[in-house]
Amino acid sequence: MIVTAKPTNPAHPPAPKRMTTGARPSASKRASGLSQGSNAFPKSARLLKHASFQHVYENGRKHFSTTMIFFFLLKPVEAGAESTVQIGITVGRALGGAVDRNRIKRRMRDIVRHNLGTLREALTTRGVSAEVVINPKKAALTADIAALRAEVERGFGVIAAANVTATRGAGDARTR
């Protein structure tokens, strides 16, 4: 059996080849950093593991606000190491269905993204690293975005000014 190639018609040129690299154009923009500005909330700045959240809950301190609770753990930076800030956001089922919980998570991530730089700068000047977990309350669902932003700024201010050596077991560990 002899197989021959299909003859080409000069009136219909062959279609251009598609990208075969598997990379999408949007992926190249992300890789070059075009979509990330100075207010990015990168993966390195997030608490991702359950054990990290538990460590902050068990060993950290609390700051209460009207629409959220901040749990935070401060550690002095070792010589030669860089100061880091990692933030996690938890939204429990008590706040509502998946739509409501995802809405509040998106709002909180956006607010944290805009305020992360100031917290990082304040802690870097002091030579301190922090792990923070933010638990929004039910009131955060209906709160104005400006009020939430003000509370996160105030909470980050408390965290930036907190004493590093105080732990949960040492007397006055809770802040209000």
Buried (B, 14 or more C-beta within 10 A) or exposed (E): EEEEEEEEEEEEEEEEEEEEEEEEEEEEEEEEEEEEEEEEBEEEBBBEEEEBBEBBBEBBBBBEBEBBBBBBBBEEBEEEEEBBBBBBBBBEEEBBEEEEBEBBBEBBBBBBBBBBEEBBEBBBEBEBBBBBBBBBBBBBBEBEEEBBBBBBBEBBBBBBEBEBEBBBEEEEEEBE
